[in-house]
């Protein structure tokens, strides 16, 4: 699989990344997957499995699904309907990666494995699923599968597992990842309780911005006659709404080249003001009904 990972990097670095190369790498990945039985891929590890075997199996799954996700993610982000295969493949790989991670962390012997990279890889899969879930078109694409109802519980389980890991081992990666997933989930459900503006730059992905608008204030009615002011005051206050913006360079994943102390474990929000150019941006709007955010 190391050779296939190198092939993905080579494709990304080419002047015009080839979709034919993507399909060829995907075919080779399928060949790797066929080396193990379906039960090996899908069944959760038994509770009495020796730790060395447990870790090797789940880490192998994580790496396989990570390569598949990175292979298809740039084309998943494209609006071109010809890339529906990559959208479905990136989503399926993200689900498999999260399931493999949870399979390790749910076993008693896997609770205290120190691996910030593992937490981040699972988190990146959660972000991929969230982009799909937040997309207004995701429910209407003809090629979409019928498993999207399983994705929210999967993201919730991932968030809980990351919080537990952060608590048990003081893992800064897990802590920040859980916070980002939690705020995005709140926004998607119209219950955002974070700051009015939240900016964070994710290593090896891009930037996320959540911005909350509180609507027009009745105090800004100076110049209106008294009658109009009374009518305006009798109307219900506008419901707060917000936007979630994802920005990335799909074929040139953001890395910090030493700019962020501790890299994965550093403070992701500290890079929010750094001038980084992105060539892909997608914005989602949400209605926010959290009373704590009302003026």
N, C-alpha and C positions, 0 to 999 in steps of 0.2 A: 504493500500500500504506500510505502514511502515514494516509490517511483511514480505512482499515480498522483500523489500530492505534488511532486515536482512538475508533473505534466500540467496540473492546474495552474501552478505559478507561471510556467512558461507560456501558457495560453493567455493569462492575464497581462503578461509583459509584452505580448506581440502588438505591433502597431494597430492591427485590426483583429481583435479576438474572434476566432472562428467558431461558429456554432457546430460545424461539422466536427471539429476537434472535441467539442463538448460532448457530442453524441458518442464519439469513439471512446472517450474516457469513461463515459457512463456505461458503455458496453463492457469495458474491462473491469469496472467496479462490480457489475453484475456477475462477472466470472469469479471475482473474489468472494462474493456473497455465497455463490453456489458451492463453495468448498465446505461450508458448514450447513447442517440441517436446518429446516425451518424452525424446529423446536428450540434449537440453540439460540436463534435470533429472537424468538417471540416469547418463550416461557421465562418467567422470573426465576432468578437463581434460588435453589433450595436453601433453607435456613441453616442447614448443617454443612454447607459447602466449605471446604478449607479456604482460608482467606486468600492465599496465593492464587488459587484457581479462580476464586470469585473476582479478584481484582484484574487478573489477566483477561478474563472473559468480558467483563463490563468495559474495561479500558479499550479493548480491541473494538468493541461495538461503537464506543464513543468516537474513536478515531475514524472508523469506516463512515459513520453517519456525518461526521464533521467534514470529511473530504467531499462527500456527496452534496452536502449543503453549500459548501464554498464553490463547488463546481456549478451549481444551478442558480445560486442567489443572484448573480448579475443579470441573468435573463428573466428571473422571477420579477425583478424590479422594473423590467421593461413593460410598456403598455402594449407592445406588439402581440396580437393574439396568436401569432405563430409559435410563441414560446410557452404555450400552455403546458407542454410536457415538462418543462423546467419548473414552472410554478408548482405543479403537483409533486414533482420530485423533491424540490427544496422543502416543501411542507412535510412530506413523508419522512424525509431525512431528519428534520427538526423534531418531529414526534419521536422517532426512533432514538435520537440522541438523548432527549430528555428522559425517556423511559429507561435507557441504559444507565444514566446517571442516578435516577431514583432507585433503580435496582441495586446499585452499590450502596447508596446512602441509607436505604431502608433496612439493610442488614446490620446487626449489632457490630459485627467485625469491621464494617465499612464506615462507621460513624466518624472515626477519628483519623481517617486518611487525610493527610495534609497535602493538598494539591490545588493551588489557586487556579492553575490552568484548567483543571477539570471543572471547577465552578464556573469559570468564565465561558468555557465552551458550551455548557448547558444553558447559561444565561443568554448567549448569542442565539441559541436555538429558540429560546422563548421570545426574543425580540423578533425573529423571523415569523413566528406564528402570530404575534401581535400585529405586525404590519399587514398580514393577510386578513386577520379578523377585523381590523379597523377599516380596511378598504371597503368603500361603499359598493364596489363592483364584485367583491368576493363572493357574495351570495348568489350572483346572477350569471357567473361565467358558465358556459355550457360544459366545460371540462372539469369543474370542481367536483370533489368527492363529497360523500355524505357524512364525513366524520368530523366536521367542524364543531359539532356539539360536544365532542370529547376534548376539544382544545382548551376551553376555559378551565375545566377541572384539572387538566394537565398543567396549565400555567399556575393555577392556585397551588397545586401540590409542589411544583418547582419552587415557588416563592416561599412556601412554608419550610421546605427542606433547606433552602439557602439561609433563611433566618435561623434555623436550628444550627446549621454549621457555623454561622457567624457567632452564635452564642457559645457553642461548645469550644471553639478554637480561636475566637477573636480574629476571624478571617475577614479582612477588609474588603476583599473582592466579593465574597458572599454577601456581606452587609450592604455594599453599594448596589449590587445586582438586585437584591431583594427590594431595596428602596425604589429603584427605577421601575421594576416590574409592578410594584404596588401602586405607584402613582399613575402609571399607564393604565392599569386595571381600573383604578378609580375614575379616571377620565372616560374610559370606554363605557362605564356604567353610569355616568352622570353624577358621580359622587366625589368629585375631585376635591381633596382637602389640603392640597399642597400650596406652595407660594403662588402669588399671582403670575409670576414668571419663573420658570424653572428651566435652566440650561445645563446640559451635561454632554461632554464629548466622550464617547465610548471608544476605548482602544480597539483598533482593528475593525471598526465599523464606520462611525461617523458621529453626527450630532443629533440630539433630541432636544426639542424645545416645546414646553407646554406653556401656553399663555392663556390667562383667564380674563375675560371681559365682564364687567359688572353692569353693563347697560347704561342708559342715560340717567343721571341723578335728577331728582325733582328740584334740587337746590339751584340748578343751572337754568332756571326759567326767568331770569331777570329780563324785563322788557316786555313780557307778556302781560295782557290785561288780567285783572283779578278773576274774571269769570273763567277765562281759559285756564288759568292756574288751578282753580278749584276743580275743573273738569279733569285736568291732567292728574291732580293729586288723588282723585277718586278712582282712577284706573289702576289696575294692579301693576306693580313694578315689573319692568322687563326681567325675564328670567336670565340669569347669568349664562353665558356660553363661553366656550373656549376652543382652542385649536391645539392639535398635536402635530408637530412638524418633524419629519425624519429627513436627514440629509446624509448623503454618502457619496463616495466615489466607487461604484460597484466593481470596477476592475483594478482599483488601486486602493486597497483597504488602508484606512488611516492608521499610521503608527507614529509614535512620538519621537523616535530617533534620539532618545535620551532627554527630551524636553520635560517629561513627566517623571519626577523622582519616584522610584519604586514601580514604574510602569503599571502593570495590572493592579498592583496594590496601592498605587498612589491615589490622590484625590481627583476623581474624574471631573468634578465641577471646576477645578482650578484651571482647566484648559478652555473653558467656555468662551473667554474673551480673546483667545488666540485666533488670528486671522487665517482660517483654513478654507480654501476654495473647494466647493462641492459641485459636481455636475449632475446630481440626481437629488431631487427634493419632492416629497409628497406630504401634503397637509390634509389633516382630517379635522372636521368640526364636531364638537359635542355639546349637547345641552347639559348644563350643570345644575342639579337640583339639591345640592348639599346646602342645607340651611346655614351651616357655619360660615359659608362664604358670602352670604347675603349682607348687603350694607344695612 
